[in-house]
Amino acid sequence: MVRAYILTKVISGMENSIFESLKKSGEAHLLFGEYDILVILNVKDMNEIDEKVSEIRNIEGVETTCTCVDRCCL
């Protein structure tokens, strides 16, 4: 199992609608600060992380993502 933390910046004013969409992909949290939303994924391998990050980046209003992989789960 692999755990990934995906920090997401979105267009101002779209936080809530994107947050609702991201909650369907995994655990999601609204943030204050440089990033707007944190998505936590627990998946089987790095390929699945690539797929999920691509899905997130394709959501209208998502500007950037930063993915951090938890080494202890590799």
SULNORBEL-V986814 format. One record per helix or strand of 2 or more residues. SS is the DSSP state (H for helix, E for strand). FROM is the first residue (numbers start at 1). TO is the last residue. If there is no record, write none. Layout:
ss=<SS & SS>
from=<FROM & FROM>
to=<TO & TO>
This chain:
ss=<E & H & E & E & H & E & H>
from=<2 & 15 & 27 & 37 & 46 & 62 & 71>
to=<10 & 22 & 30 & 43 & 57 & 69 & 73>
